[in-house]
Amino acid sequence: MKTILVVDDERNIVELVRLYLEKEGFNVVSASDGEAALVQYERAEPDLVVLDLMLPKLDGFEVCRELRRRGDVPILMLTARSEDIDAIVGLELGADDYVTKPFNPRALVARVKAILRRTDATARGGRPIQVGELRIDPRRREASIGDRRLELRAREFDLLAALARDPGVVMTRDALLEDVWGTDFPGETRTVDVHVAEVRKKLGDDGPQVETIRGLGYRLVPPPRATAGAAPAEPTSAAD
């Protein structure tokens, strides 16, 4: 049975989410402020955290930042704010997804299932993937470039693995949303762009590069030294 930690200072929200998650067979624990959320995280070791942004004591951003220091548990942010900047900041801090209040509880449950399904599928994994000096081990959920291990958040790892399975092949933003976030994800392609930007930072200059193909999407290409003698890249690409 998967355990979900629901963090919100509105009791009616917590009970509504608890009702729908428990009907689907999840075990639910809760916290009403940021400090209690971190205590519950250590105590319950949840498989996913539903995290409100507006919390007493520690806000959702601080809780998300601290959870990322402690591990890679999937985080679904729950917020009453509709500004894009809040969602982008949450994603950059390591949240896997976000839902804006008011929300349909069935849609939230579907989002939770999609995140867990994607995480479980990647954990089961398969053979290691090699692109130039980049090596991805889906079973261990580890990625490295030479001797340098990449500190990737859960969704960043899934995104890089999706691009690395077909290096040089262009994947549209919609295809990446479906592959990485799942078919139940109703979010926007801006989510992909934010995660690509973070993956690029962590790849650095010594690993494969994520290229933007204008009007289409992204592709992963090895650095020049790893492609010596290969056919020139198509002239339609342009990096952000």
C-alpha positions as CSV (number, residue, x, y, z in Angstrom):
1,M,0.0,0.0,0.0
2,K,1.4,3.4,-1.0
3,T,1.5,6.1,1.6
4,I,0.7,9.7,0.7
5,L,1.6,12.6,2.9
6,V,-1.0,15.5,2.5
7,V,0.2,18.8,3.9
8,D,-2.4,21.6,4.1
9,D,-3.5,23.9,6.9
10,E,-7.2,23.8,5.7
11,R,-8.7,20.8,7.4
12,N,-11.5,20.4,4.9
13,I,-9.0,20.2,2.0
14,V,-7.0,17.5,3.9
15,E,-10.1,15.4,4.6
16,L,-11.4,15.7,1.1
17,V,-8.1,14.6,-0.4
18,R,-7.9,11.8,2.3
19,L,-11.4,10.5,1.4
20,Y,-10.6,10.2,-2.3
21,L,-7.1,8.8,-1.9
22,E,-8.3,6.2,0.7
23,K,-11.1,5.1,-1.6
24,E,-8.4,4.3,-4.2
25,G,-6.4,2.2,-1.7
26,F,-3.8,4.7,-0.5
27,N,-2.7,5.1,3.1
28,V,-2.9,8.8,4.0
29,V,-1.0,10.7,6.7
30,S,-1.3,14.5,7.1
31,A,0.3,17.6,8.5
32,S,-1.1,21.1,8.9
33,D,2.1,23.2,8.9
34,G,5.6,23.0,7.4
35,E,7.5,21.9,10.4
36,A,5.0,19.1,11.1
37,A,5.3,18.1,7.5
38,L,9.0,17.4,7.9
39,V,8.4,15.4,11.0
40,Q,5.8,13.3,9.3
41,Y,8.0,12.8,6.3
42,E,10.7,11.2,8.5
43,R,8.1,9.2,10.5
44,A,5.9,7.9,7.7
45,E,8.5,7.7,4.8
46,P,5.7,8.5,2.2
47,D,5.8,7.5,-1.4
48,L,4.5,10.9,-2.5
49,V,3.8,14.3,-0.9
50,V,0.8,16.5,-1.7
51,L,2.1,19.9,-0.5
52,D,0.3,23.2,-0.2
53,L,2.3,26.3,-0.8
54,M,0.7,28.6,1.8
55,L,1.6,27.0,5.1
56,P,2.3,28.3,8.6
57,K,5.7,28.1,10.2
58,L,7.5,26.9,7.0
59,D,5.9,27.7,3.6
60,G,5.6,25.1,0.9
61,F,8.6,26.4,-1.0
62,E,10.9,25.9,2.1
63,V,9.4,22.4,2.8
64,C,10.0,21.4,-0.9
65,R,13.6,22.6,-0.7
66,E,14.2,20.6,2.5
67,L,12.5,17.5,1.1
68,R,14.8,17.7,-1.9
69,R,17.8,17.8,0.4
70,R,16.6,14.6,2.1
71,G,15.7,12.6,-0.9
72,D,13.8,12.3,-4.2
73,V,10.2,11.6,-3.0
74,P,7.7,12.8,-5.7
75,I,6.0,16.1,-4.7
76,L,2.7,17.4,-6.0
77,M,2.3,21.0,-5.1
78,L,-1.2,22.3,-4.2
79,T,-1.7,26.0,-4.4
80,A,-4.5,28.6,-4.5
81,R,-2.2,30.9,-6.5
82,S,-2.6,31.0,-10.3
83,E,0.5,33.0,-11.2
84,D,2.9,31.2,-13.5
85,I,5.9,32.3,-11.5
86,D,4.8,30.3,-8.4
87,A,4.4,27.1,-10.4
88,I,7.8,27.7,-12.1
89,V,9.5,28.3,-8.8
90,G,7.9,25.2,-7.4
91,L,9.1,23.1,-10.3
92,E,12.6,24.6,-10.1
93,L,12.8,23.6,-6.4
94,G,12.0,20.0,-7.4
95,A,8.3,19.6,-7.4
96,D,7.1,17.0,-9.9
97,D,3.7,18.6,-10.7
98,Y,1.3,21.2,-9.4
99,V,-2.5,21.6,-9.0
100,T,-4.3,24.9,-8.6
101,K,-7.2,25.3,-6.1
102,P,-10.1,24.9,-6.5
103,F,-9.5,21.4,-7.9
104,N,-11.4,18.3,-8.8
105,P,-10.4,15.6,-6.3
106,R,-10.7,12.9,-8.9
107,A,-8.3,14.8,-11.1
108,L,-5.9,15.1,-8.2
109,V,-6.1,11.4,-7.6
110,A,-5.4,10.7,-11.3
111,R,-2.4,13.0,-11.1
112,V,-1.1,11.2,-8.0
113,K,-1.5,7.8,-9.8
114,A,0.2,9.1,-12.9
115,I,3.3,10.3,-10.9
116,L,3.6,7.1,-9.0
117,R,3.1,5.0,-12.1
118,R,5.8,6.9,-13.9
119,T,8.2,6.7,-10.9
120,D,7.6,2.9,-10.5
121,A,8.1,2.2,-14.2
122,T,11.4,4.1,-14.3
123,A,12.5,2.3,-11.1
124,R,11.9,-1.1,-12.7
125,G,13.9,0.3,-15.5
126,G,16.0,-1.8,-17.9
127,R,19.5,-1.9,-19.3
128,P,21.8,1.1,-18.7
129,I,21.8,3.8,-21.4
130,Q,25.0,5.2,-22.8
131,V,25.3,8.5,-24.8
132,G,28.9,9.6,-25.2
133,E,30.3,9.9,-21.6
134,L,26.7,10.0,-20.2
135,R,25.6,6.7,-18.5
136,I,22.1,6.3,-17.1
137,D,21.2,3.3,-14.9
138,P,17.3,3.1,-14.7
139,R,17.3,0.5,-12.0
140,R,19.5,2.4,-9.7
141,R,18.1,5.7,-10.9
142,E,21.7,7.0,-11.3
143,A,23.2,9.1,-14.0
144,S,26.9,10.1,-14.5
145,I,29.2,11.7,-16.9
146,G,32.6,10.0,-16.6
147,D,33.3,10.0,-12.9
148,R,30.9,12.9,-12.2
149,R,27.5,11.8,-10.8
150,L,24.6,14.0,-11.8
151,E,22.4,15.1,-8.9
152,L,19.1,14.9,-10.7
153,R,15.7,15.2,-9.2
154,A,13.2,12.5,-9.9
155,R,11.4,14.2,-12.8
156,E,14.7,15.5,-14.2
157,F,16.1,11.9,-14.3
158,D,12.9,10.7,-16.1
159,L,13.2,13.5,-18.7
160,L,16.9,12.8,-19.4
161,A,16.3,9.1,-19.7
162,A,13.5,9.7,-22.2
163,L,15.7,11.9,-24.4
164,A,18.7,9.5,-24.0
165,R,16.7,6.4,-25.2
166,D,16.8,7.9,-28.7
167,P,19.7,10.3,-28.9
168,G,19.5,12.6,-31.9
169,V,15.8,12.0,-32.3
170,V,13.5,15.0,-31.8
171,M,10.9,14.6,-29.1
172,T,8.0,17.1,-29.1
173,R,7.0,18.8,-25.8
174,D,3.7,16.9,-26.0
175,A,5.5,13.6,-26.4
176,L,7.7,14.4,-23.5
177,L,4.7,15.3,-21.4
178,E,3.1,12.0,-22.2
179,D,6.3,10.0,-21.8
180,V,7.6,11.6,-18.6
181,W,4.5,12.9,-16.8
182,G,2.0,10.3,-18.1
183,T,-1.2,10.5,-20.2
184,D,-3.2,11.7,-17.2
185,F,-1.2,14.9,-16.9
186,P,-3.2,17.9,-17.9
187,G,-0.4,20.4,-17.5
188,E,1.2,22.8,-20.0
189,T,4.4,22.3,-22.1
190,R,5.9,25.1,-20.0
191,T,6.5,22.3,-17.4
192,V,8.8,20.6,-19.9
193,D,10.8,23.8,-20.6
194,V,11.5,24.4,-16.9
195,H,12.8,20.9,-16.4
196,V,14.9,21.0,-19.6
197,A,16.6,24.1,-18.3
198,E,17.5,22.4,-15.1
199,V,18.8,19.3,-16.9
200,R,21.0,21.4,-19.1
201,K,22.6,23.1,-16.0
202,K,23.4,19.7,-14.5
203,L,24.8,18.2,-17.7
204,G,27.3,21.0,-18.0
205,D,29.7,21.4,-20.9
206,D,31.4,18.0,-20.7
207,G,28.3,15.9,-21.4
208,P,25.6,15.5,-24.1
209,Q,23.6,18.7,-24.8
210,V,19.9,19.1,-25.0
211,E,19.2,21.0,-28.2
212,T,16.0,23.0,-28.9
213,I,14.5,22.3,-32.3
214,R,12.4,25.4,-32.9
215,G,8.7,24.8,-33.4
216,L,9.1,21.1,-32.5
217,G,10.8,20.1,-29.3
218,Y,14.1,18.8,-28.0
219,R,16.8,16.2,-28.7
220,L,19.9,15.0,-26.9
221,V,23.1,15.1,-28.8
222,P,26.6,14.1,-27.6
223,P,29.3,16.8,-27.4
224,P,31.4,17.3,-30.5
225,R,34.4,15.2,-29.4
226,A,32.1,12.2,-29.0
227,T,30.7,12.6,-32.5
228,A,33.9,13.0,-34.5
229,G,33.4,11.5,-37.9
230,A,29.6,11.6,-37.6
231,A,27.4,13.3,-40.1
232,P,26.9,17.0,-39.4
233,A,23.9,17.9,-37.3
234,E,20.8,19.1,-39.1
235,P,20.8,22.9,-39.6
236,T,17.3,23.2,-38.2
237,S,18.4,23.1,-34.5
238,A,19.0,26.0,-32.3
239,A,19.9,26.0,-28.6
240,D,18.0,28.3,-26.2
